[in-house]
């Protein structure tokens, strides 16, 4: 399992922009499906996830 996590972290580091974009898109989908009822919470969750993945946040937040 440790090898999988190391490879996932390496992927996130090498493809930070794509990971950030995917997180943003996922957040938008959840927001849409909940009728924008939890937009503020979803945005905060996406921003935090983007900060924790990859070598640096490429999406302003």
Secondary structure, 3 states (H helix, E strand, C coil): CHHHHHHHHHHHHHCHHHHHHHHHHHHHHHHHHCCCCCHHHHHHHHHHHHHHCCCCCCCCC
